[in-house]
Amino acid sequence: MSLRRARSSSDASGREQLWLVDLLLAAALALLLLPVSASTVWDSTWPLAGRVAVVAAVGLGHATVAVRRMRPRVAYILVCAVMSVLVALPEMTSRTDGLAFHPILLPSTLLFPVLLYTVAAWCSPRESLLALGVACVGAGAVTWRLWGTDYLTVAQFGLASSEDPVRSWQLFLILGAVATIAVPWGLGRYRRLRTQYVLALEERARREEEHRAESVAAAAAQERVRIAREMHDVVAHSLSVMVTQAEGGRMMAARDPSAGARVLETVARTGQEAMQDMRSLLDALHDPRAARDDPAPQPSLRVLPELIERVRASGLPVAYDEQGTASPLGSAGELAAYRVVQEALTNVLKHSGTDADATVALRWMPDQLTISVSNRAGHTVATAPHRGRGLVGMAERLALLDGTLHVGPVGEDGFDLAATIPTLASTAVEEPQ
């Protein structure tokens, strides 16, 4: 970010503060330098019009300090114009003591280093180099103008030339010209680089804060998706079991009134389990940090037989077969496997009813677990399962684990689901050594 952009993006109060500080600086320099410069010019033997013009030009130079940071280029150009006038003017002779004095040596010429510093600190590198070039040209003109004049000779103070303590006026002249240019320009460039460094740090901090906020928002969105998926799995399965039990209980109650009590007991137990799961999910929504610190127990393959028994109790025949040696899946893999079976059996109840039969098969291999759920309705299914929220959520859950999901109808009365979940052993093998 450039200083120009930083300055343009600042508010009105900041600009007013800069102007006030520069105004105070201009007033201080005017109080220190302008009276001596004006009195020196006024005491010269120049014509009145010339003295008035020079004092006005010096006053204009002092006025530019008040806008040095608001209009640095304009202020620098005006000061350079004033300095050019002073260099071009002839020497002035004091009417009091008769000493000759060149106008470029007036105290107010100290305004030039101030404006050179301002341009170096607040303008672009190209503009600061251009200002440095102009300053070098001006220094050359001042050196040429003063080269043949020694204002430090003691003859002017009534001493013999053999007692002159200073014999190197030209050396002082060159060193003074170089210092007058190099020091303020170097300090201005340092000020600019330091400001740019601070702005870069602020920009990086702002981007990191934005990235952190985006990460938090992404994590929150991911958590909402996870909770929505869990709520769908819990509610859809529990409601399907409860509806199936209620419909079956209504038909059985006509033949055996005592069966109604057993059906209601199953419905109540399923509802209580759904309420407990929903309460855990709502707690996670209310306080996600507490849910991470003290997470509710998640279902796994250990409770899969209970799920199958609960579905069987709703009236759907379910065959269960597991082959192979079980390998660790991790908590996420265990939950995904449980939810796959739960969603598949829920779809069977929803679309085929209790007249169908379902088969759940688990095949363990060293690198993955294959889950197969198939059902045959025995009649044409009126509403075939489609990729609704349940199947989409199931596919997303498996994709996070590098698993796969394949679903599709079989004939007119069947539907098959096949899912694979990598084991922790296969994940460890794929990691770089």
KEPAVO-363600 format. One record per residue: residue in three letters; y, x, z of N, C-alpha, C in turn. Coordinates in steps of 0.001 Angstrom, whole numbers, padded with zeros to 6 digits, always signed. Layout:
BEGIN
alaYXZYXZYXZ...
REM end
This chain:
BEGIN
met-001195+000851+000000+000000+000000+000000+001235+000879+000000ser+002186+000617-000920+003416+001412-000992+004409+000930+000041leu+005399+001843+000308+006441+001463+001249+007291+000336+000686arg+007444+000302-000627+008217-000770-001234+007549-002108-000970arg+006222-002166-001140+005517-003410-000873+005572-003772+000591ala+005450-002747+001453+005532-003019+002883+006896-003556+003261arg+007933-002986+002648+009271-003443+002964+009514-004836+002415ser+009021-005123+001212+009227-006444+000638+008445-007509+001364ser+007334-007139+002003+006516-008109+002724+006971-008319+004149ser+007926-007534+004615+008411-007714+005976+009272-008958+006045asp+009416-009490+007230+010183-010715+007400+011673-010410+007504ala+012467-011505+007561+013923-011352+007568+014414-010658+008831ser+013757-010919+009953+014179-010278+011196+013967-008774+011152gly+012895-008317+010504+012657-006878+010366+013715-006219+009505arg+014100-006858+008396+015141-006297+007537+016484-006252+008262glu+016751-007289+009040+017998-007298+009793+018020-006183+010826gln+016866-005893+011421+016809-004818+012403+017050-003458+011734leu+016475-003230+010563+016720-001986+009832+018204-001833+009515trp+018820-002903+009046+020234-002832+008702+021090-002541+009929leu+020725-003127+011070+021500-002900+012287+021382-001447+012741val+020178-000868+012681+019991+000529+013074+020789+001448+012155asp+020735+001186+010850+021482+002024+009906+022987+001863+010100leu+023420+000678+010442+024843+000464+010700+025300+001271+011913leu+024485+001299+012949+024831+002096+014128+024853+003585+013801leu+023898+004036+012980+023895+005441+012567+025141+005774+011749ala+025516+004884+010834+026709+005116+010027+027958+005188+010908ala+028021+004307+011922+029174+004330+012822+029222+005625+013617ala+028059+006103+014088+028021+007347+014861+028441+008539+014013leu+027932+008626+012765+028317+009736+011889+029800+009665+011528ala+030287+008453+011358+031702+008314+011038+032580+008777+012201leu+032179+008445+013419+032960+008879+014581+032923+010392+014752leu+031813+011032+014391+031676+012468+014583+032294+013280+013448leu+032143+012832+012212+032493+013661+011060+033761+013214+010347leu+033950+011905+010228+035057+011425+009407+036433+011835+009928pro+036728+011784+011235+038075+012193+011673+038417+013636+011316val+037463+014547+011498+037737+015955+011172+037934+016116+009674ser+037073+015476+008870+037199+015599+007416+038510+014997+006940ala+038859+013820+007445+040092+013155+007004+041326+013956+007422ser+041330+014476+008648+042487+015253+009107+042625+016548+008321thr+041497+017168+007969+041548+018398+007180+042139+018133+005804val+041685+017065+005158+042209+016727+003831+043685+016344+003928trp+044030+015570+004936+045408+015102+005062+046380+016250+005381asp+045864+017305+005992+046707+018449+006342+046871+019427+005182ser+046211+019155+004051+046272+020070+002915+047568+019872+002139thr+047766+020774+001211+048980+020731+000384+048793+019900-000880trp+047713+019186-000993+047500+018339-002176+048546+017231-002223pro+048704+016661-003402+049594+015500-003510+049051+014323-002700leu+049932+013431-002374+049548+012293-001538+048449+011453-002181ala+048579+011215-003487+047566+010400-004169+046192+011070-004117gly+046185+012397-004291+044920+013112-004223+044308+013057-002841arg+045147+013216-001816+044612+013147-000448+044048+011759-000144val+044744+010726-000561+044260+009362-000315+042936+009129-001045ala+042829+009598-002302+041609+009394-003085+040417+010113-002451val+040636+011355-001991+039534+012108-001380+039097+011464-000067val+040059+011047+000767+039692+010385+002025+038929+009091+001741ala+039355+008331+000717+038637+007097+000361+037212+007399-000118ala+037058+008466-000919+035715+008835-001405+034811+009251-000247val+035358+010021+000683+034556+010419+001850+034193+009193+002689gly+035150+008263+002844+034844+007029+003573+033746+006231+002897leu+033761+006178+001550+032691+005496+000819+031339+006152+001084gly+031335+007494+001132+030084+008190+001441+029550+007803+002808his+030433+007677+003795+029986+007249+005120+029462+005809+005095ala+030058+004956+004280+029623+003553+004215+028210+003416+003647thr+027814+004352+002760+026474+004246+002173+025374+004422+003208val+025657+005086+004326+024630+005276+005353+024188+003935+005934ala+025094+002962+005953+024763+001647+006529+023702+000913+005710val+023552+001254+004431+022566+000569+003579+021542+001561+003047arg+021340+002646+003731+020493+003717+003197+019038+003295+003035arg+018534+002417+003909+017138+001969+003764+017019+000639+003042met+018090-000143+003026+018076-001376+002252+018248-001093+000756arg+019121-000147+000419+019367+000248-000986+019379+001772-001064pro+018242+002427-000901+018237+003901-000842+018685+004554-002138arg+018334+004004-003281+018701+004636-004550+020216+004538-004775val+020769+003356-004535+022212+003168-004722+022991+004068-003769ala+022548+004125-002502+023245+004963-001521+023197+006431-001924tyr+022044+006889-002413+021924+008302-002807+022796+008611-004016ile+022823+007697-004982+023648+007933-006173+025129+008011-005799leu+025587+007134-004917+026987+007152-004506+027334+008444-003764val+026446+008884-002870+026704+010136-002144+026722+011316-003107cys+025809+011318-004078+025826+012402-005071+027139+012388-005859ala+027638+011193-006177+028909+011109-006887+030053+011664-006042val+030055+011326-004749+031094+011851-003852+030995+013363-003751met+029771+013901-003613+029606+015349-003526+030042+016033-004824ser+029781+015382-005964+030201+015970-007246+031719+016058-007324val+032400+015035-006836+033870+015068-006822+034373+016201-005948leu+033759+016376-004768+034185+017437-003861+033931+018815-004458val+032809+018988-005161+032533+020284-005792+033550+020573-006900ala+033927+019562-007638+034833+019772-008775+036276+020003-008344leu+036641+019573-007154+038029+019725-006715+038364+021194-006430pro+039632+021552-006596+040034+022937-006268+040151+023118-004763glu+040341+024365-004373+040523+024633-002956+041801+023964-002450met+041759+023633-001166+042962+023058-000552+043474+024041+000497thr+044762+024103+000600+045405+025035+001534+046028+024248+002670ser+045757+024703+003866+046296+024025+005040+047772+024287+005173arg+048532+023239+005436+049969+023400+005625+050306+023983+006995thr+049335+023982+007901+049585+024467+009262+049468+025976+009338asp+048300+026529+008874+048071+027967+009019+047929+028675+007684gly+047956+027932+006567+047892+028554+005251+046508+028992+004826leu+045471+028639+005550+044104+029026+005180+043603+028160+004028ala+042877+028820+003095+042283+028098+001968+040903+027562+002388phe+040603+026385+001890+039360+025721+002321+038859+024853+001176his+037567+025021+000810+037028+024227-000288+036540+022868+000232pro+036777+021777-000480+036401+020445+000010+034903+020266+000244ile+034049+021026-000467+032599+020840-000299+032142+021269+001089leu+033011+022007+001808+032667+022453+003155+033175+021513+004236leu+033650+020347+003846+034074+019351+004833+032874+018900+005676pro+033060+018556+006932+031926+018111+007774+031191+016895+007211ser+031883+016044+006480+031243+014825+005962+030195+015111+004901thr+030139+016353+004379+029079+016673+003409+027693+016665+004051leu+027654+016616+005395+026354+016493+006070+025697+015136+005821leu+026411+014210+005193+025804+012928+004809+024736+013119+003740phe+024922+014140+002894+023981+014329+001795+022547+014566+002289pro+022283+015459+003273+020902+015609+003761+020317+014313+004327val+021163+013498+004946+020675+012222+005488+020176+011317+004371leu+020935+011209+003299+020526+010348+002175+019353+010939+001407leu+019288+012275+001295+018132+012901+000640+016862+012628+001430tyr+016935+012710+002745+015790+012371+003591+015366+010915+003372thr+016339+010029+003260+016031+008609+003093+015277+008351+001800val+015737+008957+000717+015068+008761-000572+013645+009321-000530ala+013476+010504+000068+012145+011103+000157+011198+010265+001012ala+011739+009584+002028+010890+008826+002947+010616+007411+002475trp+011522+006796+001707+011410+005377+001406+011223+005065-000068cys+011259+006038-000925+011092+005780-002359+009770+006369-002837ser+009449+006066-004081+008183+006523-004656+008205+008041-004841pro+007033+008662-004989+007001+010118-005217+007811+010548-006439arg+007754+009759-007497+008516+010123-008702+010013+010106-008411glu+010475+009086-007706+011902+008991-007400+012341+010087-006428ser+011471+010424-005469+011829+011491-004526+011895+012847-005216leu+011006+013096-006178+011070+014352-006942+012321+014398-007810leu+012690+013241-008372+013910+013196-009167+015131+013478-008288ala+015127+012909-007077+016227+013171-006145+016268+014643-005751leu+015086+015260-005586+015039+016682-005269+015611+017520-006407gly+015301+017142-007653+015848+017861-008788+017360+017768-008854val+017876+016557-008595+019335+016383-008579+019958+017223-007471ala+019300+017266-006308+019816+018064-005192+019821+019544-005532cys+018785+020010-006234+018741+021429-006614+019872+021770-007595val+020120+020867-008524+021234+021086-009444+022552+021133-008680gly+022725+020197-007737+023942+020208-006941+024075+021461-006092ala+022951+021937-005514+023002+023164-004723+023383+024356-005585gly+022867+024358-006825+023250+025437-007728+024740+025400-008036ala+025280+024198-008231+026712+024075-008514+027548+024505-007315val+027113+024139-006105+027856+024540-004912+027806+026055-004738thr+026633+026646-004958+026505+028103-004826+027388+028827-005840trp+027383+028341-007054+028235+028959-008085+029710+028805-007741arg+030042+027621-007179+031453+027361-006873+031951+028237-005725leu+031084+028554-004760+031511+029303-003576+031118+030779-003625trp+030492+031212-004698+029920+032562-004717+030991+033638-004556gly+032072+033487-005199+033080+034550-005166+034068+034422-004030thr+033850+033499-003120+034789+033287-002023+034082+033517-000710asp+034658+034375+000141+034052+034677+001436+034922+034063+002523tyr+034506+032912+003020+035283+032233+004040+035033+032796+005431leu+034161+033797+005511+033875+034380+006814+034538+035735+007009thr+035362+036130+006035+036039+037421+006206+037030+037342+007340val+037035+038389+008115+037905+038400+009283+039352+038644+008913ala+039600+038955+007621+040980+039124+007199+041764+037839+007381gln+041028+036710+007264+041687+035437+007451+042063+035202+008915phe+041425+035975+009782+041720+035813+011203+042595+036962+011735gly+043200+037719+010813+044133+038771+011214+043464+040048+011654leu+042177+040306+011244+041455+041514+011626+041323+042436+010420ala+041098+043704+010708+040902+044667+009620+039540+044452+008998ser+039439+044718+007704+038161+044502+007022+037073+045415+007545ser+037464+046602+008098+036439+047484+008641+035792+046906+009892glu+036479+045948+010544+035922+045314+011737+035197+043998+011413asp+035023+043741+010106+034386+042491+009679+032933+042467+010170pro+032550+041517+011033+031172+041496+011548+030189+040872+010581val+030645+040197+009537+029739+039501+008625+029953+040055+007219arg+028926+040664+006649+029019+041261+005320+028100+040570+004306ser+027448+039456+004688+026430+038839+003815+026725+037354+003619trp+027914+037040+003143+028279+035638+002893+027370+034995+001854gln+027033+035741+000778+026177+035174-000265+024786+034817+000274leu+024255+035682+001174+022939+035383+001750+022990+034108+002581phe+024026+033984+003409+024163+032757+004193+024346+031542+003286leu+025048+031731+002196+025278+030635+001263+023969+030144+000650ile+023137+031095+000205+021858+030719-000410+020932+030073+000616leu+020821+030706+001797+019947+030137+002834+020425+028747+003266gly+021735+028582+003374+022252+027272+003763+021965+026207+002725ala+022127+026564+001432+021857+025594+000364+020384+025205+000333val+019507+026218+000467+018063+025930+000459+017667+025076+001653ala+018174+025419+002836+017821+024655+004035+018346+023233+003962thr+019552+023067+003412+020141+021734+003311+019316+020808+002432ile+018563+021372+001506+017743+020563+000599+016292+020480+001080ala+015708+021634+001395+014276+021682+001694+013934+020948+002990val+014732+021139+004025+014394+020543+005322+014415+019020+005283pro+015501+018367+004845+015476+016901+004848+014462+016314+003878trp+014301+016957+002706+013318+016423+001762+011905+016553+002307gly+011596+017706+002910+010268+017880+003496+010009+016916+004638leu+010991+016706+005498+010824+015752+006596+010654+014324+006067gly+011393+014015+005002+011255+012675+004417+009879+012448+003823arg+009345+013463+003131+007991+013318+002561+006939+013199+003664tyr+007115+013981+004729+006191+013865+005855+006252+012461+006461arg+007468+011933+006598+007630+010577+007136+006945+009554+006245arg+007059+009714+004940+006433+008776+004022+004903+008858+004099leu+004371+010085+004085+002919+010246+004154+002371+009697+005462arg+003081+009930+006544+002635+009406+007837+002647+007870+007827thr+003691+007276+007264+003768+005827+007183+002645+005264+006318gln+002377+005923+005179+001284+005470+004325-000061+005577+005039tyr-000223+006630+005835-001470+006781+006585-001635+005648+007597val-000551+005324+008290-000610+004228+009259-000901+002900+008555leu-000233+002677+007411-000491+001455+006655-001929+001387+006171ala-002490+002539+005761-003889+002560+005327-004821+002215+006486leu-004511+002736+007676-005329+002384+008842-005225+000898+009154glu-004016+000355+009074-003855-001078+009331-004597-001907+008287glu-004535-001479+007024-005237-002216+005975-006746-002149+006177arg-007235-000971+006559-008679-000858+006805-009099-001715+007993ala-008258-001723+009044-008574-002567+010196-008572-004044+009808arg-007615-004424+008945-007565-005814+008507-008797-006178+007691arg-009213-005265+006792-010409-005546+005991-011664-005597+006855glu-011736-004702+007833-012890-004748+008725-012914-006045+009526glu-011732-006501+009934-011667-007769+010657-012086-008927+009759glu-011645-008912+008493-012061-009940+007555-013564-009876+007308his-014081-008648+007160-015523-008505+006946-016297-008992+008164arg-015774-008677+009362-016433-009146+010573-016405-010672+010658ala-015258-011256+010295-015163-012715+010314-016101-013340+009287glu-016188-012714+008098-017113-013226+007085-018556-013100+007544ser-018879-011990+008214-020239-011814+008721-020567-012861+009773val-019583-013115+010657-019801-014138+011688-019989-015505+011041ala-019142-015811+010026-019268-017100+009347-020605-017213+008621ala-021035-016113+007969-022324-016137+007281-023474-016317+008262ala-023375-015614+009401-024419-015770+010416-024452-017195+010956ala-023242-017769+011165-023188-019149+011653-023761-020117+010628ala-023441-019894+009337-023993-020754+008296-025511-020625+008214gln-025986-019385+008333-027433-019174+008308-028105-019838+009501glu-027429-019768+010652-027993-020421+011841-027999-021935+011673arg-026936-022481+011072-026919-023928+010846-028032-024348+009893val-028247-023534+008853-029332-023852+007921-030678-023811+008637arg-030854-022788+009490-032124-022698+010222-032327-023897+011140ile-031262-024274+011856-031384-025400+012780-031622-026698+012010ala-030908-026853+010865-031127-028049+010048-032562-028104+009540arg-033124-026958+009167-034505-026920+008711-035463-027283+009831glu-035190-026748+011031-036035-027075+012172-035942-028556+012524met-034723-029115+012486-034559-030536+012802-035292-031402+011803his-035218-031005+010535-035944-031779+009529-037442-031736+009789asp-037961-030528+010068-039406-030418+010304-039839-031242+011511val-039055-031158+012590-039434-031887+013809-039317-033388+013605val-038163-033836+013094-037921-035274+012968-038834-035897+011926ala-038960-035248+010762-039783-035837+009702-041233-035973+010138his-041790-034928+010746-043185-034998+011167-043383-036038+012273ser-042507-035992+013275-042683-036914+014400-042517-038356+013970leu-041513-038630+013133-041324-040005+012682-042471-040473+011803ser-042991-039585+010953-044129-039974+010115-045339-040353+010971val-045606-039538+011998-046744-039843+012884-046489-041149+013633met-045273-041329+014127-044968-042532+014904-045046-043789+014032val-044511-043706+012791-044568-044863+011901-046006-045197+011533thr-046781-044145+011230-048185-044380+010885-048945-044987+012049gln-048710-044465+013248-049374-045020+014436-048956-046468+014668ala-047674-046747+014510-047209-048118+014742-047821-049088+013738glu-047864-048695+012461-048455-049585+011457-049955-049772+011692gly-050641-048649+012007-052073-048779+012295-052329-049584+013547gly-051499-049370+014584-051687-050125+015823-051462-051605+015634arg-050537-051987+014752-050285-053395+014521-051489-054072+013885met-052149-053368+012961-053329-053956+012329-054525-053963+013284met-054664-052898+014106-055790-052842+015041-055626-053835+016177ala-054357-054111+016557-054152-055031+017667-054655-056422+017357ala-054681-056801+016076-055201-058121+015712-056691-058220+015982arg-057424-057109+015828-058871-057103+016056-059215-056690+017476asp-058476-055733+018036-058788-055207+019376-057469-055031+020131pro-057103-055993+020958-055808-055879+021667-055707-054633+022533ser-056841-054127+023036-056769-052951+023900-056382-051693+023131ala-056545-051708+021814-056189-050520+021017-054690-050289+021001gly-053920-051345+021249-052476-051210+021230-051976-050232+022279ala-052638-050200+023439-052220-049290+024503-052422-047841+024082arg-053540-047550+023411-053783-046182+022980-052777-045759+021908val-052462-046696+021014-051500-046384+019962-050119-046113+020561leu-049732-046970+021511-048424-046781+022139-048368-045472+022913glu-049487-045069+023518-049515-043804+024236-049301-042643+023270thr-049939-042703+022093-049748-041648+021094-048315-041633+020586val-047756-042818+020339-046370-042899+019863-045417-042331+020903ala-045637-042675+022197-044761-042188+023254-044854-040671+023394arg-046083-040121+023332-046241-038683+023465-045567-037952+022305thr-045747-038482+021092-045100-037857+019929-043586-037915+020040gly-043054-039059+020500-041620-039182+020682-041083-038242+021729gln-041817-038062+022837-041377-037141+023882-041334-035698+023375glu-042359-035309+022618-042365-033960+022059-041199-033768+021079ala-040933-034793+020265-039806-034691+019333-038488-034588+020081met-038339-035378+021177-037119-035312+021960-036930-033942+022591gln-038021-033341+023072-037922-032014+023669-037497-030980+022624asp-038094-031056+021443-037700-030125+020385-036248-030345+019957met-035856-031612+019863-034476-031902+019495-033502-031404+020553arg-033858-031521+021815-032988-031061+022888-032793-029543+022795ser-033857-028831+022480-033747-027374+022336-032819-027005+021167leu-032940-027742+020057-032094-027464+018909-030635-027799+019200leu-030413-028910+019914-029036-029265+020263-028429-028263+021245asp-029245-027730+022148-028748-026682+023038-028333-025449+022252ala-029113-025134+021223-028762-023983+020390-027460-024218+019635leu-027246-025475+019194-025987-025790+018533-024811-025724+019498his-025029-026176+020743-023946-026195+021732-023579-024791+022197asp-024573-023934+022415-024325-022572+022909-025306-021626+022229pro-024954-021140+021016-025882-020262+020295-026217-018988+021062arg-025241-018436+021829-025517-017195+022560-026576-017416+023623ala-026464-018530+024350-027468-018827+025377-028823-019065+024748ala-028816-019682+023567-030093-019913+022895-030748-018604+022474arg-029912-017608+022087-030499-016309+021724-030988-015565+022956asp-030234-015693+024084-030629-014995+025302-031869-015611+025933asp-031976-016925+025849-033111-017619+026469-033680-018607+025458pro-034341-018109+024408-034793-019003+023346-035932-019898+023808ala-035922-021114+023254-037013-022042+023559-038284-021581+022853pro-039456-021831+023443-040700-021410+022802-040890-022097+021459gln-041268-021318+020442-041466-021843+019098-042959-022036+018844pro-043303-023078+018097-044733-023287+017797-045290-022155+016954ser-046578-021913+017090-047251-020848+016354-048626-021339+015936leu-049397-020434+015339-050728-020822+014882-051664-021161+016042arg-051341-020729+017265-052195-021057+018411-052212-022556+018703val-051101-023222+018397-051043-024663+018645-051295-025459+017372leu-051739-024800+016304-052044-025517+015073-053171-026535+015272pro-054223-026224+016027-055241-027261+016269-054674-028507+016934glu-053695-028353+017833-053077-029527+018456-052347-030371+017429leu-051661-029710+016477-050992-030445+015412-051999-031235+014585ile-053102-030612+014240-054109-031294+013420-054728-032459+014187glu-054980-032274+015471-055526-033368+016276-054530-034520+016370arg-053262-034214+016479-052256-035263+016554-052198-036042+015249val-052339-035348+014105-052350-036041+012817-053618-036867+012673arg-054740-036326+013131-055987-037101+013088-055888-038367+013921ala-055184-038217+015067-055031-039392+015927-054202-040479+015263ser-053340-040093+014302-052559-041095+013589-053371-041828+012552gly-054618-041396+012311-055501-042083+011382-055775-041345+010102leu-055214-040165+009913-055439-039402+008691-056570-038402+008925pro-057649-038495+008158-058728-037505+008294-058246-036130+007795val-058400-035128+008649-057965-033777+008298-059120-032823+008554ala-059509-032104+007520-060524-031060+007650-059812-029716+007800tyr-060333-028908+008725-059683-027624+009007-060702-026513+008853asp-060302-025461+008128-061213-024341+007887-060396-023053+007944glu-060875-022069+008687-060209-020773+008802-061236-019680+008589gln-060912-018746+007710-061822-017662+007382-061078-016328+007437gly-061825-015280+007744-061248-013948+007787-060806-013572+009191thr-060414-012313+009321-059939-011781+010602-058421-011890+010667ala-057960-012531+011709-056516-012754+011849-055778-011437+012040ser-054627-011347+011408-053747-010173+011535-052386-010645+012055pro-051668-009785+012747-050361-010198+013281-049382-010574+012165leu-048722-011705+012357-047692-012151+011430-046289-012002+011992gly-046180-011780+013290-044868-011801+013916-044462-013224+014262ser-043484-013374+015131-043069-014706+015565-042535-015535+014401ala-041753-014900+013497-041221-015639+012353-042338-016081+011423gly-043324-015214+011187-044437-015584+010333-045301-016678+010951glu-045528-016607+012270-046302-017640+012951-045614-018995+012838leu-044272-019000+013060-043531-020251+012970-043558-020795+011541ala-043401-019910+010556-043421-020355+009163-044770-020954+008800ala-045865-020320+009234-047197-020857+008939-047371-022233+009570tyr-046930-022395+010810-047050-023688+011489-046223-024744+010755arg-044994-024410+010373-044140-025390+009709-044666-025756+008329val-045297-024831+007626-045871-025138+006319-046946-026200+006456val-047854-026009+007404-048915-027000+007611-048319-028321+008079gln-047356-028264+008979-046737-029481+009491-046062-030271+008378glu-045286-029583+007519-044585-030265+006434-045571-030821+005418ala-046630-030082+005134-047624-030559+004169-048318-031814+004673leu-048743-031831+005939-049414-033022+006482-048431-034187+006607thr-047177-033900+006895-046167-034958+006944-046007-035609+005574asn-046006-034810+004511-045903-035359+003164-047125-036204+002813val-048299-035792+003291-049495-036596+003040-049346-037958+003697leu-048916-037976+004959-048732-039254+005645-047652-040098+004966lys-046605-039445+004498-045481-040186+003933-045828-040787+002583his-046545-040046+001733-046743-040477+000350-048129-041063+000095ser-049106-040707+000899-050471-041199+000646-050982-042109+001751gly-050415-042006+002959-050859-042856+004051-052161-042373+004665thr-052708-043204+005542-053942-042820+006247-055191-043056+005422asp-055051-043645+004235-056221-043842+003378-056645-042550+002699ala-055790-041553+002706-056124-040292+002048-056907-039404+003000asp-057349-038294+002484-057960-037251+003318-057305-035930+002967ala-057159-035068+003955-056480-033792+003777-057371-032658+004231thr-057166-031516+003605-057914-030308+003955-056926-029169+004165val-057018-028533+005330-056187-027388+005665-057077-026164+005732ala-056782-025156+004922-057613-023950+004868-056720-022729+005053leu-057137-021845+005950-056452-020574+006203-057370-019445+005792arg-056883-018545+004943-057666-017404+004475-056920-016133+004883trp-057526-015390+005804-056909-014147+006283-057367-012974+005433met-056412-012183+004992-056678-010935+004288-055876-009834+004976pro-056220-008582+004737-055518-007501+005452-054004-007508+005236asp-053553-007928+004056-052123-007832+003758-051393-009163+003784gln-052109-010297+003860-051425-011576+003838-052322-012693+004352leu-051662-013800+004688-052344-015046+005055-052065-016068+003965thr-053148-016696+003456-053015-017741+002446-053306-019079+003093ile-052357-019990+002956-052503-021337+003514-052628-022311+002358ser-053679-023131+002419-053895-024126+001375-054037-025497+002035val-053242-026440+001578-053307-027826+002061-053446-028730+000845ser-054541-029462+000787-054784-030360-000341-055150-031732+000195asn-054858-032740-000608-055211-034098-000201-055609-034910-001410arg-056474-035886-001188-056894-036837-002217-056679-038229-001653ala-055893-039035-002394-055551-040356-001892-056608-041394-002199gly-057432-041156-003208-058430-042148-003584-057844-043257-004433his-056533-043225-004702-055850-044203-005558-054626-043516-006137thr-054061-044139-007125-052877-043550-007753-051709-043578-006784val-051071-042392-006606-049951-042293-005691-048703-042851-006364ala-048088-043836-005695-046920-044486-006293-045711-043556-006315thr-045534-042814-005239-044398-041881-005151-044930-040487-004887ala-045007-039705-005931-045516-038343-005785-044515-037494-005021pro-045031-036546-004234-044120-035661-003511-043230-034910-004484his-041983-034741-004122-041032-034010-004953-040357-032957-004080arg-039620-032107-004742-038969-031010-004018-037717-031522-003304gly-037968-032198-002177-036871-032652-001348-036457-031562-000385arg-035804-031980+000687-035300-031017+001652-036430-030266+002338gly-037560-030964+002587-038670-030318+003281-039275-029176+002492leu-039585-029424+001207-040179-028363+000389-039181-027239+000125val-037901-027583-000076-036892-026554-000285-036752-025680+000963gly-036696-026325+002131-036616-025550+003370-037848-024690+003567met-039027-025206+003200-040250-024425+003313-040205-023198+002398ala-039724-023383+001175-039623-022256+000245-038629-021217+000750glu-037484-021665+001304-036505-020722+001838-037071-019958+003015arg-037797-020640+003887-038374-019972+005050-039360-018893+004619leu-040178-019192+003605-041154-018206+003140-040481-017063+002379ala-039414-017392+001640-038722-016347+000886-038130-015299+001813leu-037661-015716+002987-037117-014756+003945-038178-013774+004425leu-039434-014172+004345-040545-013310+004783-041249-012643+003609asp-040671-012749+002397-041313-012222+001175-042610-012948+000880gly-042670-014219+001275-043840-015034+000980-043629-015864-000273thr-044641-016638-000639-044569-017472-001847-045018-018884-001501leu-044608-019827-002349-044980-021228-002193-045242-021817-003565his-046378-022483-003701-046739-023159-004947-047209-024562-004591val-046591-025561-005228-046959-026955-004992-047109-027639-006337gly-047946-028681-006356-048119-029429-007595-049178-030500-007464pro-049077-031546-008297-050080-032623-008262-051396-032182-008895val-052474-032839-008465-053808-032613-009033-054342-033968-009464gly-054387-034176-010749-054808-035477-011246-053796-036552-010888glu-054296-037781-010693-053438-038895-010360-053442-039239-008878asp-054336-038627-008134-054471-039027-006729-054452-037849-005766gly-054036-036698-006239-054086-035534-005357-052830-034673-005440phe-052727-033809-004451-051591-032896-004376-052027-031659-003619asp-051706-030491-004178-052105-029229-003558-050864-028407-003214leu-050988-027696-002089-049945-026768-001663-050605-025449-001290ala-050034-024342-001787-050543-023010-001473-049370-022115-001083ala-049514-021452+000039-048457-020573+000537-049065-019257+000982thr-048326-018177+000801-048759-016858+001272-047683-016282+002177ile-048130-015620+003248-047225-014976+004197-047723-013556+004429pro-046901-012530+004156-047351-011143+004385-047571-010887+005878thr-048543-010058+006183-048794-009658+007560-047910-008470+007920leu-047836-008189+009211-047033-007044+009646-047621-005737+009162ala-048928-005681+008987-049567-004453+008499-049119-004135+007082ser-049001-005165+006218-048561-004914+004849-047105-004495+004818thr-046263-005049+005702-044860-004653+005771-044709-003213+006190ala-045535-002779+007147-045466-001389+007610-045877-000427+006519val-046827-000809+005680-047271+000078+004616-046184+000254+003576glu-045409-000830+003320-044374-000760+002285-043150+000026+002720glu-042961+000226+004047-041781+000956+004513-041883+002423+004116pro-040762+003053+003683-040782+004468+003309-041099+005343+004500gln-041858+006372+004253-042237+007298+005321-041203+008394+005451
REM end
